[in-house]
Amino acid sequence: MTASQACLWNGAAFVPCNGIPVADRGFRYGMALFESLAVRDGRVDFLDAHLARLETACRQCGWPLDPTVFACAGEPLRQMDGPAFARIYVTAGEGGPCDPVTAPQVILFTESRGAPSPEPCRMAVHPEPFLPLLGGLKTANYWANIAALQAARALGCEEALLFNPRGELISACMANVFVELEGQLVTPPVACGARAGVVREWVMGRRAVLERSLTREELSRVSGCFLTSSWAGVKPVGWLDGRPLETALGEALREAFSTGNPPA
């Protein structure tokens, strides 16, 4: 079991809470934005980058938010014993479905976790088209991702690749994806539905990466693959649809990430 807790922003500080009102539109309609963070021994990986992305998403949606929230968010996280997983949610607050968002709520959710496994994972290809919402924003509408992940787990895999209705690779259910294809390292662009994740950006700052659309047919020629996420960092993929893949590059990047002290 994991020990979890939640804190609600009261306008001056994050205070413990037991939940959110059922009238909150984050609960009722999934109108919530979030960023996931990894806490390791009192250090929050890429905290400033995550908060900047969340602030940009709120601005993109036209949600007003006191910048003091972001200045204070790191303090309760740094007090945690690692390793731990955290999410900071900004919800639309109470109101009707078409009412403007004037008083968003901010909730910090944390849970203790064991360190992610370094072992390469098995990955399937999700058979159904996946439609990324709102240009790839991280929202609370995660049911479709979870359904695809559950289907992959039923096949004995840890993750699955998702393709948009145009047949272009988006990402995995809970992570971004990089593939080694004909001597190049390739990742789907944000325009295809990929998310501009901070670990994705970390990889792109250390390797020559081509951002372009990838088709299902091209997967048969992929020689290597790895995933990136805030929690797992870099995760090599050892098998794709039952076919073994090379893991040397993914392993090297995983090691560099885990020992390189990602910035706060």
N, C-alpha and C positions, 0 to 999 in steps of 0.2 A: 504494500500500500504506500501511496505517496502522501506526505503531509502538505496540505494546501491551505492557503489563506487569501483573503481579498481585502483590499483597502480602497476607500472611496475618497476622492478629492473633495474637501469641504470648502474650498475657496482659499484656504491658507496652508493646509497640510493634508497628507494622506492618513486617514484614520481607519481602523479595522471596521469591516462591515460583514454582514451575513448574506448579502445579495443585493439585487436591484429591484425597484418596484415593478410589478407586472405590467404597469401602464407605460413603462419605458419602451420607446420604439426600437431600441436595440434588442429587447426581448420579444416584442410583438412582431416585428417585421424584419429583424436582422439588420436594422440600420445602425451599424457600428463599424468603426475602423479600428485596426489594431496593428501592433508590431510585436514580434516575438524576440526575446532576448535570452542569452545564456549568461548565467552567473557562475563564476568559477573562483572559489576562495575569496569572496569579497570584491572581485573585479567583474564588471559588467562589460562583456565584449561589445565593442562598437556602439556604446551607448549614445554618443552624440549623433552618429550617423542614423541610428534607428529613430531617435527623437526628431531629427530633421526630416526624415521621410514621413513620419506621422504628421508633423506640422504641415508639410506640403500637401498631404492627402486631405487634411481638414480644410486647408485653404482652397484646394481644388473643388471640394464639395460645398464651399461657402459656409462652413461651420465656424462661428466665432469661438476662440479659445484663448484664455488668459495664458500668456507665455510663461507665467510663474509656474504653471504645471510642469513644464519641461525642465525648469531650473531645479525643481524639488524632487523629480521622479527618481533620480539616482540614489538618493540617500537611503530610503528603506531597502533598496536592492543591495546596496553595499554592506548592509548589516546582516545579510544572509550567509549562512555557511554553505559553501558550494559542495558539489555541483547542484545547481537549481535552474529551473526553467521559469521564465516570467513572460507575461503578456500585459501590455498596457492598452486598454480599450478606451476609445472615445465613442460614446453612444449619442444618438440623436435626442435623448431625453424624452420627457413626456410630451404628448400632443397627438393630433390626428395625422393620418398618413401624408397629407398634403400641406400640413402646417409648416411654416419655416422653422428651421433649427435655430433657436435663440439661446438655449441654456443646455448645451451638451454636458453629459456626465462623463467623468474620467474614473476608470476603475483599474487598479493594479492587481493582477492575479499572479500568485507565485506558488510553485510547488517544488518540493525536494525531489530529485531524481538521481538515479545512478548514472555514472558517466556513460556516454554513448559507446556502443561496441565498435571497435576498430575493424571488425571483420567485413570483407566485401559482402554486399547484399545481392539477393536475387530480385530480378525485376521482370514484370510482365508488361504487355502492351494492352491498354484498356481498349476494348473493341468499339465502344460507342463514341460518337463525337462529343466533345466537351465545349461548352460555351463559357468563356471567361467573362465575368461580370465587370461592368464599369471600367473597362480598359485595363483590367488586371489589378485594380486596387485591392488591398487586403481588407476584406470585409467579413462580417460575422456570417455571411451566407456560405457556409462551408459544407453543407450537407452533401452536395454532389461530389466534392473531393473525398469525403469520408466514405461514401458509397463505393466509389472507384477503389479506394484503399481497401475496403472490406472485401471486395471482389478479388483483389490481388492476393490478400492474405488467405482466402479460401483456396487459391491455387498453390499455396506454399511459397509465395513471394512476399517480400517486405515492402515493395513499392510497385507503382505502375506508371507508364508513360501516358500522357494525355495529348490528344490531338484535337484541334479546333474543327469546326464544320468545313473549313476549306482543305482539311487534310494536312495541316501544318502542325508540327510538334510544338507544344506549349511548354511543358514541364513535367515533373512527376506530381503526384497528388499533394505532397507536402514539401517539395523542394524544387529548386531549379536544376537544370541538367546540362551537362557538357558531354560531347561525344568526340571521339577521335575518328576522323573519316578521311581516308586517302591522304594521310600525312598532315592534316590540319586539325586543329582544335576548334570545334564549332559549338555555338550555343544559340538557341532561338532568340530573336529580338523581342523587345517589349511589344512591338506591333503585332506579334503573333499571340500575345497573351502572357508571355513570361513576365515575372516580376523583377523589378530592379533591386534585387536583394543585396545586402551588404557583403555577404560572403561571395556571391557571384561577382561583385565588383572587385573584391580582394583578389580573386583568381585572375580577373581580366587585367589587373595591375601587375601581374607577375608572369603571365604567359601571353604569347601572341594568340589572340582569339578572334575568329571570324564570326560575326553576328549575321546569320541568314536563316531563312526558313528551311526546314528539313521535312522531308516526306516519309511516309511509312516505308516506301520502297527502299529508301536510302539506309534504313536501319539494318538491312541485310548485309551492308558493306561496312558497318561500324566495327572497328577493331577494339575500341576501348570506350569506357563511359564512367562518369562519376556524377554524384549529386552534390549540391551545396544547400545548406540551410543554417539558420542561426544556431540551432541546437546541436546538430551533428557536425557542423563545420564542413569538411570535405568527406564524402562517403563514396569509396570506390564501389563499382558495380561489377560483380564477378560473373553474373549470368544474366542474359537478356533473352526472354522467351525460351529458356532451356539451352541457349548457345553460350559456351564459355567465352569470356572476354579477357583481354589483357588488363592488368590492374596497376602496372608499374607507375604510370603518371599519376593516377588517382592516389596511390599509396604515398608517393613522394610529396604531393600537395597536402595530403592529410597530415603527414608528419610535420611539414613546414608550418601548417596552420596550428597544430596542437602544441608545438614547441616555440612558436614565434611570438607569443604574447600579443594577440590582436589588440589594437588600441582601444582605450575606453571611450 
